[in-house]
Amino acid sequence: MEVVEERTERETVFANPDGTTFTLEKSVAPVRVAAQGGGWVEPDATLVKKTDGSVGPKAAAVDLSFSSGGTDGEAGHDR
């Protein structure tokens, strides 16, 4: 049975049937990420527009965002 209180983005802990030992499953990459409203969701790198106008992944282990671009007509050009 999973010990839900020990769940992290990369780790899942199970209580073994003997009642005294545990099994840890660990991943080098996140298998779940914290949801904005609580709980967990599957990582999703799909880019979406955020409420502040920036663009970022739908569900990621790190807070990452990109500017939506400039409005001066110079975006993407070297100065």
All heavy atoms as a GROMACS GRO file, in nm:
protein
  575
    1MET      N    1   0.084  -0.116   0.000
    1MET     CA    2   0.000   0.000   0.000
    1MET      C    3   0.090   0.123   0.000
    1MET      O    4   0.188   0.130   0.073
    1MET     CB    5  -0.090  -0.003   0.124
    1MET     CG    6  -0.170   0.122   0.141
    1MET     SD    7  -0.279   0.116   0.285
    1MET     CE    8  -0.407   0.014   0.220
    2GLU      N    9   0.052   0.224  -0.082
    2GLU     CA   10   0.133   0.346  -0.089
    2GLU      C   11   0.119   0.428   0.039
    2GLU      O   12   0.010   0.443   0.094
    2GLU     CB   13   0.093   0.432  -0.208
    2GLU     CG   14   0.180   0.555  -0.222
    2GLU     CD   15   0.141   0.649  -0.334
    2GLU    OE1   16   0.047   0.618  -0.409
    2GLU    OE2   17   0.208   0.753  -0.346
    3VAL      N   18   0.231   0.484   0.083
    3VAL     CA   19   0.233   0.578   0.195
    3VAL      C   20   0.224   0.717   0.133
    3VAL      O   21   0.325   0.778   0.099
    3VAL     CB   22   0.361   0.561   0.280
    3VAL    CG1   23   0.358   0.657   0.400
    3VAL    CG2   24   0.380   0.418   0.324
    4VAL      N   25   0.102   0.765   0.115
    4VAL     CA   26   0.075   0.888   0.040
    4VAL      C   27   0.147   1.008   0.099
    4VAL      O   28   0.194   1.095   0.026
    4VAL     CB   29  -0.077   0.913   0.031
    4VAL    CG1   30  -0.107   1.042  -0.043
    4VAL    CG2   31  -0.146   0.796  -0.038
    5GLU      N   32   0.163   1.013   0.229
    5GLU     CA   33   0.229   1.127   0.294
    5GLU      C   34   0.375   1.140   0.253
    5GLU      O   35   0.435   1.246   0.269
    5GLU     CB   36   0.220   1.115   0.447
    5GLU     CG   37   0.080   1.117   0.502
    5GLU     CD   38   0.010   0.980   0.493
    5GLU    OE1   39   0.079   0.878   0.475
    5GLU    OE2   40  -0.113   0.977   0.504
    6GLU      N   41   0.435   1.034   0.202
    6GLU     CA   42   0.576   1.035   0.160
    6GLU      C   43   0.593   1.061   0.011
    6GLU      O   44   0.705   1.065  -0.040
    6GLU     CB   45   0.642   0.902   0.198
    6GLU     CG   46   0.645   0.874   0.347
    6GLU     CD   47   0.730   0.975   0.422
    6GLU    OE1   48   0.838   1.013   0.372
    6GLU    OE2   49   0.687   1.017   0.532
    7ARG      N   50   0.485   1.079  -0.062
    7ARG     CA   51   0.490   1.100  -0.207
    7ARG      C   52   0.557   1.233  -0.240
    7ARG      O   53   0.531   1.335  -0.178
    7ARG     CB   54   0.347   1.100  -0.262
    7ARG     CG   55   0.340   1.111  -0.412
    7ARG     CD   56   0.197   1.124  -0.459
    7ARG     NE   57   0.123   1.001  -0.436
    7ARG     CZ   58  -0.008   0.990  -0.447
    7ARG    NH1   59  -0.081   1.094  -0.479
    7ARG    NH2   60  -0.067   0.874  -0.426
    8THR      N   61   0.647   1.230  -0.339
    8THR     CA   62   0.710   1.351  -0.392
    8THR      C   63   0.703   1.345  -0.543
    8THR      O   64   0.649   1.251  -0.601
    8THR     CB   65   0.858   1.363  -0.349
    8THR    OG1   66   0.936   1.263  -0.416
    8THR    CG2   67   0.875   1.352  -0.198
    9GLU      N   68   0.761   1.446  -0.608
    9GLU     CA   69   0.762   1.447  -0.755
    9GLU      C   70   0.836   1.328  -0.813
    9GLU      O   71   0.804   1.281  -0.921
    9GLU     CB   72   0.825   1.576  -0.805
    9GLU     CG   73   0.742   1.698  -0.775
    9GLU     CD   74   0.811   1.827  -0.812
    9GLU    OE1   75   0.935   1.831  -0.823
    9GLU    OE2   76   0.739   1.927  -0.830
   10ARG      N   77   0.935   1.278  -0.742
   10ARG     CA   78   1.020   1.171  -0.795
   10ARG      C   79   1.016   1.041  -0.714
   10ARG      O   80   1.080   0.944  -0.750
   10ARG     CB   81   1.165   1.220  -0.803
   10ARG     CG   82   1.185   1.330  -0.904
   10ARG     CD   83   1.330   1.378  -0.903
   10ARG     NE   84   1.359   1.464  -1.014
   10ARG     CZ   85   1.339   1.595  -1.015
   10ARG    NH1   86   1.287   1.653  -0.910
   10ARG    NH2   87   1.368   1.666  -1.122
   11GLU      N   88   0.947   1.039  -0.601
   11GLU     CA   89   0.949   0.922  -0.514
   11GLU      C   90   0.810   0.874  -0.476
   11GLU      O   91   0.720   0.954  -0.451
   11GLU     CB   92   1.026   0.953  -0.386
   11GLU     CG   93   1.172   0.986  -0.408
   11GLU     CD   94   1.246   1.018  -0.279
   11GLU    OE1   95   1.182   1.027  -0.173
   11GLU    OE2   96   1.368   1.034  -0.287
   12THR      N   97   0.795   0.740  -0.469
   12THR     CA   98   0.674   0.676  -0.420
   12THR      C   99   0.717   0.570  -0.319
   12THR      O  100   0.805   0.489  -0.348
   12THR     CB  101   0.596   0.609  -0.536
   12THR    OG1  102   0.574   0.705  -0.641
   12THR    CG2  103   0.463   0.555  -0.489
   13VAL      N  104   0.657   0.574  -0.200
   13VAL     CA  105   0.692   0.481  -0.092
   13VAL      C  106   0.574   0.386  -0.069
   13VAL      O  107   0.458   0.431  -0.061
   13VAL     CB  108   0.726   0.557   0.037
   13VAL    CG1  109   0.755   0.460   0.151
   13VAL    CG2  110   0.845   0.650   0.015
   14PHE      N  111   0.606   0.258  -0.056
   14PHE     CA  112   0.504   0.158  -0.030
   14PHE      C  113   0.534   0.087   0.102
   14PHE      O  114   0.650   0.053   0.130
   14PHE     CB  115   0.500   0.053  -0.142
   14PHE     CG  116   0.460   0.111  -0.275
   14PHE    CD1  117   0.556   0.152  -0.366
   14PHE    CD2  118   0.327   0.123  -0.308
   14PHE    CE1  119   0.521   0.206  -0.488
   14PHE    CE2  120   0.290   0.177  -0.431
   14PHE     CZ  121   0.387   0.217  -0.521
   15ALA      N  122   0.431   0.064   0.184
   15ALA     CA  123   0.444  -0.019   0.304
   15ALA      C  124   0.430  -0.164   0.258
   15ALA      O  125   0.336  -0.200   0.188
   15ALA     CB  126   0.334   0.015   0.404
   16ASN      N  127   0.526  -0.246   0.295
   16ASN     CA  128   0.525  -0.388   0.256
   16ASN      C  129   0.427  -0.467   0.344
   16ASN      O  130   0.398  -0.427   0.457
   16ASN     CB  131   0.666  -0.445   0.266
   16ASN     CG  132   0.759  -0.381   0.166
   16ASN    OD1  133   0.720  -0.347   0.055
   16ASN    ND2  134   0.884  -0.360   0.206
   17PRO      N  135   0.378  -0.579   0.292
   17PRO     CA  136   0.281  -0.661   0.366
   17PRO      C  137   0.330  -0.710   0.503
   17PRO      O  138   0.248  -0.739   0.589
   17PRO     CB  139   0.255  -0.779   0.273
   17PRO     CG  140   0.288  -0.729   0.137
   17PRO     CD  141   0.400  -0.631   0.157
   18ASP      N  142   0.463  -0.714   0.525
   18ASP     CA  143   0.513  -0.762   0.654
   18ASP      C  144   0.486  -0.662   0.767
   18ASP      O  145   0.502  -0.692   0.885
   18ASP     CB  146   0.661  -0.797   0.648
   18ASP     CG  147   0.752  -0.677   0.621
   18ASP    OD1  148   0.705  -0.561   0.631
   18ASP    OD2  149   0.869  -0.699   0.588
   19GLY      N  150   0.447  -0.539   0.731
   19GLY     CA  151   0.412  -0.438   0.830
   19GLY      C  152   0.529  -0.368   0.895
   19GLY      O  153   0.509  -0.280   0.980
   20THR      N  154   0.652  -0.402   0.859
   20THR     CA  155   0.768  -0.340   0.922
   20THR      C  156   0.867  -0.278   0.824
   20THR      O  157   0.953  -0.202   0.865
   20THR     CB  158   0.844  -0.441   1.010
   20THR    OG1  159   0.889  -0.549   0.928
   20THR    CG2  160   0.756  -0.494   1.122
   21THR      N  161   0.856  -0.312   0.695
   21THR     CA  162   0.951  -0.258   0.597
   21THR      C  163   0.876  -0.180   0.489
   21THR      O  164   0.755  -0.190   0.474
   21THR     CB  165   1.032  -0.371   0.531
   21THR    OG1  166   0.944  -0.459   0.462
   21THR    CG2  167   1.113  -0.449   0.635
   22PHE      N  168   0.956  -0.102   0.415
   22PHE     CA  169   0.901  -0.017   0.310
   22PHE      C  170   0.981  -0.038   0.181
   22PHE      O  171   1.097  -0.076   0.186
   22PHE     CB  172   0.908   0.130   0.351
   22PHE     CG  173   0.828   0.161   0.473
   22PHE    CD1  174   0.882   0.147   0.600
   22PHE    CD2  175   0.697   0.203   0.461
   22PHE    CE1  176   0.808   0.175   0.713
   22PHE    CE2  177   0.621   0.230   0.573
   22PHE     CZ  178   0.677   0.217   0.700
   23THR      N  179   0.918  -0.007   0.069
   23THR     CA  180   0.985  -0.010  -0.061
   23THR      C  181   0.976   0.130  -0.121
   23THR      O  182   0.868   0.190  -0.122
   23THR     CB  183   0.918  -0.111  -0.156
   23THR    OG1  184   0.929  -0.241  -0.099
   23THR    CG2  185   0.985  -0.110  -0.292
   24LEU      N  186   1.090   0.182  -0.168
   24LEU     CA  187   1.096   0.313  -0.229
   24LEU      C  188   1.116   0.298  -0.379
   24LEU      O  189   1.209   0.229  -0.423
   24LEU     CB  190   1.213   0.394  -0.170
   24LEU     CG  191   1.248   0.525  -0.242
   24LEU    CD1  192   1.138   0.627  -0.227
   24LEU    CD2  193   1.381   0.579  -0.188
   25GLU      N  194   1.028   0.359  -0.458
   25GLU     CA  195   1.048   0.370  -0.602
   25GLU      C  196   1.091   0.512  -0.628
   25GLU      O  197   1.021   0.607  -0.591
   25GLU     CB  198   0.918   0.340  -0.677
   25GLU     CG  199   0.880   0.195  -0.676
   25GLU     CD  200   0.756   0.167  -0.761
   25GLU    OE1  201   0.700   0.262  -0.822
   25GLU    OE2  202   0.714   0.052  -0.764
   26LYS      N  203   1.208   0.528  -0.692
   26LYS     CA  204   1.263   0.660  -0.717
   26LYS      C  205   1.291   0.676  -0.865
   26LYS      O  206   1.340   0.585  -0.930
   26LYS     CB  207   1.391   0.678  -0.636
   26LYS     CG  208   1.445   0.818  -0.639
   26LYS     CD  209   1.552   0.835  -0.534
   26LYS     CE  210   1.589   0.981  -0.528
   26LYS     NZ  211   1.624   1.024  -0.394
   27SER      N  212   1.260   0.793  -0.920
   27SER     CA  213   1.281   0.822  -1.061
   27SER      C  214   1.376   0.942  -1.074
   27SER      O  215   1.372   1.033  -0.991
   27SER     CB  216   1.147   0.855  -1.128
   27SER     OG  217   1.166   0.894  -1.261
   28VAL      N  218   1.458   0.943  -1.179
   28VAL     CA  219   1.547   1.057  -1.201
   28VAL      C  220   1.472   1.175  -1.260
   28VAL      O  221   1.515   1.289  -1.250
   28VAL     CB  222   1.668   1.020  -1.290
   28VAL    CG1  223   1.756   0.919  -1.221
   28VAL    CG2  224   1.623   0.971  -1.425
   29ALA      N  225   1.357   1.149  -1.321
   29ALA     CA  226   1.272   1.254  -1.378
   29ALA      C  227   1.141   1.256  -1.300
   29ALA      O  228   1.096   1.153  -1.251
   29ALA     CB  229   1.247   1.228  -1.525
   30PRO      N  230   1.076   1.371  -1.290
   30PRO     CA  231   0.949   1.377  -1.219
   30PRO      C  232   0.844   1.285  -1.283
   30PRO      O  233   0.830   1.283  -1.405
   30PRO     CB  234   0.906   1.523  -1.231
   30PRO     CG  235   1.031   1.598  -1.261
   30PRO     CD  236   1.118   1.504  -1.338
   31VAL      N  237   0.772   1.212  -1.199
   31VAL     CA  238   0.662   1.128  -1.248
   31VAL      C  239   0.528   1.194  -1.217
   31VAL      O  240   0.424   1.152  -1.266
   31VAL     CB  241   0.666   0.986  -1.186
   31VAL    CG1  242   0.788   0.912  -1.235
   31VAL    CG2  243   0.664   0.991  -1.034
   32ARG      N  244   0.532   1.300  -1.134
   32ARG     CA  245   0.414   1.379  -1.103
   32ARG      C  246   0.462   1.517  -1.060
   32ARG      O  247   0.577   1.534  -1.020
   32ARG     CB  248   0.331   1.314  -0.991
   32ARG     CG  249   0.401   1.307  -0.859
   32ARG     CD  250   0.324   1.232  -0.752
   32ARG     NE  251   0.313   1.091  -0.774
   32ARG     CZ  252   0.404   1.000  -0.742
   32ARG    NH1  253   0.519   1.039  -0.686
   32ARG    NH2  254   0.386   0.874  -0.763
   33VAL      N  255   0.377   1.617  -1.074
   33VAL     CA  256   0.410   1.752  -1.029
   33VAL      C  257   0.293   1.807  -0.948
   33VAL      O  258   0.178   1.766  -0.966
   33VAL     CB  259   0.444   1.847  -1.147
   33VAL    CG1  260   0.570   1.802  -1.217
   33VAL    CG2  261   0.330   1.858  -1.245
   34ALA      N  262   0.322   1.899  -0.859
   34ALA     CA  263   0.219   1.958  -0.775
   34ALA      C  264   0.122   2.038  -0.861
   34ALA      O  265   0.163   2.117  -0.946
   34ALA     CB  266   0.283   2.048  -0.670
   35ALA      N  267  -0.007   2.016  -0.838
   35ALA     CA  268  -0.112   2.089  -0.909
   35ALA      C  269  -0.135   2.223  -0.840
   35ALA      O  270  -0.113   2.236  -0.720
   35ALA     CB  271  -0.240   2.008  -0.912
   36GLN      N  272  -0.180   2.322  -0.916
   36GLN     CA  273  -0.202   2.456  -0.859
   36GLN      C  274  -0.304   2.455  -0.746
   36GLN      O  275  -0.288   2.524  -0.648
   36GLN     CB  276  -0.246   2.551  -0.969
   36GLN     CG  277  -0.137   2.578  -1.069
   36GLN     CD  278  -0.123   2.725  -1.099
   36GLN    OE1  279  -0.199   2.807  -1.052
   36GLN    NE2  280  -0.024   2.759  -1.179
   37GLY      N  281  -0.408   2.376  -0.758
   37GLY     CA  282  -0.512   2.372  -0.656
   37GLY      C  283  -0.488   2.268  -0.548
   37GLY      O  284  -0.575   2.241  -0.467
   38GLY      N  285  -0.371   2.206  -0.548
   38GLY     CA  286  -0.340   2.098  -0.455
   38GLY      C  287  -0.343   1.964  -0.525
   38GLY      O  288  -0.400   1.949  -0.632
   39GLY      N  289  -0.282   1.867  -0.466
   39GLY     CA  290  -0.275   1.734  -0.526
   39GLY      C  291  -0.163   1.724  -0.628
   39GLY      O  292  -0.071   1.807  -0.630
   40TRP      N  293  -0.172   1.623  -0.712
   40TRP     CA  294  -0.066   1.595  -0.809
   40TRP      C  295  -0.126   1.575  -0.948
   40TRP      O  296  -0.239   1.531  -0.962
   40TRP     CB  297   0.008   1.466  -0.771
   40TRP     CG  298   0.074   1.474  -0.638
   40TRP    CD1  299   0.025   1.428  -0.519
   40TRP    CD2  300   0.202   1.530  -0.610
   40TRP    NE1  301   0.114   1.453  -0.418
   40TRP    CE2  302   0.224   1.514  -0.471
   40TRP    CE3  303   0.300   1.590  -0.687
   40TRP    CZ2  304   0.340   1.558  -0.408
   40TRP    CZ3  305   0.416   1.633  -0.623
   40TRP    CH2  306   0.435   1.617  -0.488
   41VAL      N  307  -0.048   1.609  -1.051
   41VAL     CA  308  -0.085   1.584  -1.190
   41VAL      C  309   0.036   1.529  -1.264
   41VAL      O  310   0.150   1.544  -1.219
   41VAL     CB  311  -0.136   1.713  -1.262
   41VAL    CG1  312  -0.264   1.763  -1.198
   41VAL    CG2  313  -0.030   1.821  -1.263
   42GLU      N  314   0.011   1.468  -1.377
   42GLU     CA  315   0.119   1.417  -1.461
   42GLU      C  316   0.191   1.535  -1.527
   42GLU      O  317   0.127   1.632  -1.568
   42GLU     CB  318   0.058   1.327  -1.569
   42GLU     CG  319   0.160   1.255  -1.653
   42GLU     CD  320   0.096   1.156  -1.749
   42GLU    OE1  321  -0.012   1.105  -1.719
   42GLU    OE2  322   0.156   1.134  -1.855
   43PRO      N  323   0.324   1.530  -1.536
   43PRO     CA  324   0.396   1.638  -1.604
   43PRO      C  325   0.346   1.655  -1.748
   43PRO      O  326   0.317   1.556  -1.816
   43PRO     CB  327   0.542   1.591  -1.603
   43PRO     CG  328   0.550   1.495  -1.490
   43PRO     CD  329   0.416   1.428  -1.485
   44ASP      N  330   0.332   1.780  -1.791
   44ASP     CA  331   0.283   1.810  -1.926
   44ASP      C  332   0.359   1.931  -1.978
   44ASP      O  333   0.341   2.043  -1.929
   44ASP     CB  334   0.133   1.838  -1.921
   44ASP     CG  335   0.071   1.855  -2.058
   44ASP    OD1  336   0.144   1.874  -2.158
   44ASP    OD2  337  -0.054   1.853  -2.065
   45ALA      N  338   0.444   1.910  -2.078
   45ALA     CA  339   0.527   2.018  -2.133
   45ALA      C  340   0.455   2.102  -2.238
   45ALA      O  341   0.514   2.193  -2.295
   45ALA     CB  342   0.654   1.959  -2.193
   46THR      N  343   0.327   2.076  -2.261
   46THR     CA  344   0.250   2.156  -2.356
   46THR      C  345   0.253   2.302  -2.314
   46THR      O  346   0.223   2.335  -2.199
   46THR     CB  347   0.103   2.108  -2.362
   46THR    OG1  348   0.101   1.970  -2.393
   46THR    CG2  349   0.024   2.186  -2.464
   47LEU      N  350   0.291   2.392  -2.406
   47LEU     CA  351   0.298   2.534  -2.372
   47LEU      C  352   0.159   2.596  -2.376
   47LEU      O  353   0.082   2.572  -2.468
   47LEU     CB  354   0.392   2.607  -2.468
   47LEU     CG  355   0.538   2.565  -2.462
   47LEU    CD1  356   0.620   2.642  -2.566
   47LEU    CD2  357   0.595   2.587  -2.323
   48VAL      N  358   0.129   2.676  -2.272
   48VAL     CA  359   0.000   2.743  -2.262
   48VAL      C  360   0.023   2.888  -2.222
   48VAL      O  361   0.124   2.922  -2.161
   48VAL     CB  362  -0.092   2.674  -2.159
   48VAL    CG1  363  -0.130   2.534  -2.204
   48VAL    CG2  364  -0.028   2.669  -2.022
   49LYS      N  365  -0.072   2.974  -2.256
   49LYS     CA  366  -0.065   3.115  -2.216
   49LYS      C  367  -0.115   3.125  -2.072
   49LYS      O  368  -0.222   3.075  -2.038
   49LYS     CB  369  -0.149   3.202  -2.308
   49LYS     CG  370  -0.127   3.349  -2.289
   49LYS     CD  371  -0.192   3.430  -2.398
   49LYS     CE  372  -0.149   3.575  -2.387
   49LYS     NZ  373  -0.202   3.653  -2.497
   50LYS      N  374  -0.037   3.191  -1.987
   50LYS     CA  375  -0.072   3.208  -1.846
   50LYS      C  376  -0.152   3.337  -1.826
   50LYS      O  377  -0.158   3.422  -1.914
   50LYS     CB  378   0.056   3.208  -1.761
   50LYS     CG  379   0.132   3.076  -1.770
   50LYS     CD  380   0.252   3.077  -1.680
   50LYS     CE  381   0.324   2.944  -1.687
   50LYS     NZ  382   0.431   2.937  -1.588
   51THR      N  383  -0.210   3.352  -1.709
   51THR     CA  384  -0.294   3.468  -1.681
   51THR      C  385  -0.218   3.600  -1.689
   51THR      O  386  -0.277   3.704  -1.717
   51THR     CB  387  -0.360   3.456  -1.541
   51THR    OG1  388  -0.259   3.438  -1.443
   51THR    CG2  389  -0.456   3.339  -1.536
   52ASP      N  390  -0.085   3.598  -1.666
   52ASP     CA  391  -0.007   3.722  -1.674
   52ASP      C  392   0.041   3.752  -1.816
   52ASP      O  393   0.116   3.846  -1.838
   52ASP     CB  394   0.112   3.716  -1.578
   52ASP     CG  395   0.215   3.609  -1.615
   52ASP    OD1  396   0.194   3.535  -1.714
   52ASP    OD2  397   0.316   3.598  -1.544
   53GLY      N  398  -0.001   3.670  -1.913
   53GLY     CA  399   0.037   3.692  -2.053
   53GLY      C  400   0.161   3.616  -2.096
   53GLY      O  401   0.191   3.608  -2.214
   54SER      N  402   0.235   3.558  -2.002
   54SER     CA  403   0.354   3.481  -2.038
   54SER      C  404   0.312   3.343  -2.087
   54SER      O  405   0.195   3.305  -2.081
   54SER     CB  406   0.448   3.468  -1.917
   54SER     OG  407   0.387   3.392  -1.814
   55VAL      N  408   0.409   3.268  -2.138
   55VAL     CA  409   0.385   3.134  -2.191
   55VAL      C  410   0.472   3.037  -2.113
   55VAL      O  411   0.588   3.067  -2.084
   55VAL     CB  412   0.420   3.129  -2.341
   55VAL    CG1  413   0.402   2.989  -2.397
   55VAL    CG2  414   0.335   3.228  -2.419
   56GLY      N  415   0.417   2.922  -2.078
   56GLY     CA  416   0.494   2.823  -2.004
   56GLY      C  417   0.431   2.686  -2.012
   56GLY      O  418   0.321   2.670  -2.066
   57PRO      N  419   0.498   2.584  -1.960
   57PRO     CA  420   0.445   2.448  -1.964
   57PRO      C  421   0.319   2.436  -1.878
   57PRO      O  422   0.305   2.503  -1.775
   57PRO     CB  423   0.558   2.362  -1.909
   57PRO     CG  424   0.647   2.455  -1.837
   57PRO     CD  425   0.629   2.590  -1.896
   58LYS      N  426   0.229   2.350  -1.921
   58LYS     CA  427   0.103   2.328  -1.850
   58LYS      C  428   0.128   2.276  -1.709
   58LYS      O  429   0.065   2.320  -1.614
   58LYS     CB  430   0.016   2.230  -1.928
   58LYS     CG  431  -0.125   2.218  -1.876
   58LYS     CD  432  -0.207   2.121  -1.958
   58LYS     CE  433  -0.253   2.185  -2.086
   58LYS     NZ  434  -0.348   2.102  -2.160
   59ALA      N  435   0.219   2.181  -1.693
   59ALA     CA  436   0.249   2.124  -1.561
   59ALA      C  437   0.396   2.083  -1.558
   59ALA      O  438   0.435   1.989  -1.627
   59ALA     CB  439   0.160   2.004  -1.533
   60ALA      N  440   0.477   2.154  -1.479
   60ALA     CA  441   0.620   2.127  -1.474
   60ALA      C  442   0.670   2.129  -1.330
   60ALA      O  443   0.608   2.190  -1.243
   60ALA     CB  444   0.697   2.230  -1.556
   61ALA      N  445   0.783   2.065  -1.306
   61ALA     CA  446   0.842   2.059  -1.173
   61ALA      C  447   0.904   2.192  -1.132
   61ALA      O  448   0.924   2.217  -1.013
   61ALA     CB  449   0.947   1.949  -1.168
   62VAL      N  450   0.935   2.278  -1.227
   62VAL     CA  451   0.992   2.409  -1.197
   62VAL      C  452   0.901   2.517  -1.252
   62VAL      O  453   0.829   2.496  -1.349
   62VAL     CB  454   1.134   2.425  -1.257
   62VAL    CG1  455   1.231   2.329  -1.194
   62VAL    CG2  456   1.133   2.410  -1.407
   63ASP      N  457   0.904   2.634  -1.191
   63ASP     CA  458   0.825   2.747  -1.238
   63ASP      C  459   0.901   2.811  -1.354
   63ASP      O  460   1.002   2.877  -1.333
   63ASP     CB  461   0.802   2.846  -1.125
   63ASP     CG  462   0.707   2.957  -1.164
   63ASP    OD1  463   0.629   2.938  -1.260
   63ASP    OD2  464   0.709   3.063  -1.098
   64LEU      N  465   0.854   2.787  -1.474
   64LEU     CA  466   0.923   2.832  -1.594
   64LEU      C  467   0.825   2.909  -1.681
   64LEU      O  468   0.712   2.864  -1.701
   64LEU     CB  469   0.976   2.710  -1.671
   64LEU     CG  470   1.039   2.734  -1.805
   64LEU    CD1  471   1.175   2.800  -1.787
   64LEU    CD2  472   1.056   2.604  -1.879
   65SER      N  473   0.865   3.026  -1.731
   65SER     CA  474   0.778   3.100  -1.823
   65SER      C  475   0.863   3.180  -1.920
   65SER      O  476   0.978   3.212  -1.892
   65SER     CB  477   0.682   3.191  -1.746
   65SER     OG  478   0.753   3.288  -1.675
   66PHE      N  479   0.802   3.210  -2.034
   66PHE     CA  480   0.865   3.288  -2.139
   66PHE      C  481   0.781   3.412  -2.163
   66PHE      O  482   0.658   3.407  -2.154
   66PHE     CB  483   0.875   3.208  -2.269
   66PHE     CG  484   0.948   3.078  -2.253
   66PHE    CD1  485   0.879   2.960  -2.232
   66PHE    CD2  486   1.087   3.073  -2.257
   66PHE    CE1  487   0.944   2.839  -2.217
   66PHE    CE2  488   1.154   2.953  -2.242
   66PHE     CZ  489   1.083   2.836  -2.223
   67SER      N  490   0.845   3.520  -2.198
   67SER     CA  491   0.773   3.642  -2.231
   67SER      C  492   0.683   3.617  -2.351
   67SER      O  493   0.715   3.538  -2.440
   67SER     CB  494   0.873   3.753  -2.264
   67SER     OG  495   0.808   3.862  -2.325
   68SER      N  496   0.571   3.686  -2.355
   68SER     CA  497   0.482   3.674  -2.471
   68SER      C  498   0.532   3.758  -2.588
   68SER      O  499   0.473   3.759  -2.694
   68SER     CB  500   0.341   3.716  -2.432
   68SER     OG  501   0.341   3.851  -2.388
   69GLY      N  502   0.641   3.830  -2.568
   69GLY     CA  503   0.700   3.910  -2.675
   69GLY      C  504   0.681   4.058  -2.650
   69GLY      O  505   0.608   4.098  -2.560
   70GLY      N  506   0.748   4.138  -2.729
   70GLY     CA  507   0.738   4.284  -2.714
   70GLY      C  508   0.630   4.342  -2.801
   70GLY      O  509   0.568   4.275  -2.882
   71THR      N  510   0.606   4.471  -2.783
   71THR     CA  511   0.505   4.541  -2.862
   71THR      C  512   0.566   4.655  -2.942
   71THR      O  513   0.495   4.730  -3.006
   71THR     CB  514   0.396   4.598  -2.770
   71THR    OG1  515   0.456   4.685  -2.675
   71THR    CG2  516   0.321   4.486  -2.699
   72ASP      N  517   0.701   4.666  -2.940
   72ASP     CA  518   0.766   4.779  -3.008
   72ASP      C  519   0.806   4.748  -3.152
   72ASP      O  520   0.871   4.828  -3.217
   72ASP     CB  521   0.887   4.828  -2.929
   72ASP     CG  522   0.995   4.723  -2.915
   72ASP    OD1  523   0.979   4.612  -2.971
   72ASP    OD2  524   1.098   4.752  -2.852
   73GLY      N  525   0.768   4.630  -3.202
   73GLY     CA  526   0.804   4.595  -3.339
   73GLY      C  527   0.945   4.546  -3.354
   73GLY      O  528   0.989   4.515  -3.463
   74GLU      N  529   1.021   4.540  -3.246
   74GLU     CA  530   1.161   4.499  -3.250
   74GLU      C  531   1.182   4.358  -3.195
   74GLU      O  532   1.295   4.313  -3.189
   74GLU     CB  533   1.247   4.599  -3.172
   74GLU     CG  534   1.249   4.738  -3.230
   74GLU     CD  535   1.320   4.744  -3.364
   74GLU    OE1  536   1.419   4.670  -3.383
   74GLU    OE2  537   1.278   4.822  -3.450
   75ALA      N  538   1.079   4.291  -3.151
   75ALA     CA  539   1.096   4.158  -3.092
   75ALA      C  540   1.162   4.064  -3.190
   75ALA      O  541   1.125   4.058  -3.306
   75ALA     CB  542   0.960   4.102  -3.049
   76GLY      N  543   1.264   3.995  -3.142
   76GLY     CA  544   1.334   3.898  -3.224
   76GLY      C  545   1.442   3.956  -3.313
   76GLY      O  546   1.504   3.886  -3.390
   77HIS      N  547   1.464   4.087  -3.310
   77HIS     CA  548   1.567   4.149  -3.392
   77HIS      C  549   1.686   4.193  -3.307
   77HIS      O  550   1.669   4.241  -3.196
   77HIS     CB  551   1.510   4.274  -3.464
   77HIS     CG  552   1.400   4.243  -3.558
   77HIS    ND1  553   1.421   4.195  -3.684
   77HIS    CD2  554   1.265   4.249  -3.542
   77HIS    CE1  555   1.304   4.176  -3.744
   77HIS    NE2  556   1.208   4.208  -3.660
   78ASP      N  557   1.806   4.176  -3.363
   78ASP     CA  558   1.927   4.224  -3.294
   78ASP      C  559   1.932   4.375  -3.304
   78ASP      O  560   1.895   4.434  -3.405
   78ASP     CB  561   2.052   4.165  -3.359
   78ASP     CG  562   2.061   4.016  -3.335
   78ASP    OD1  563   2.009   3.966  -3.231
   78ASP    OD2  564   2.123   3.948  -3.417
   79ARG      N  565   1.981   4.437  -3.200
   79ARG     CA  566   1.992   4.584  -3.202
   79ARG      C  567   2.133   4.626  -3.213
   79ARG      O  568   2.225   4.573  -3.171
   79ARG     CB  569   1.931   4.642  -3.075
   79ARG     CG  570   1.784   4.622  -3.075
   79ARG     CD  571   1.724   4.686  -2.952
   79ARG     NE  572   1.581   4.660  -2.956
   79ARG     CZ  573   1.496   4.718  -2.879
   79ARG    NH1  574   1.536   4.809  -2.794
   79ARG    NH2  575   1.370   4.689  -2.883
   0.00000   0.00000   0.00000
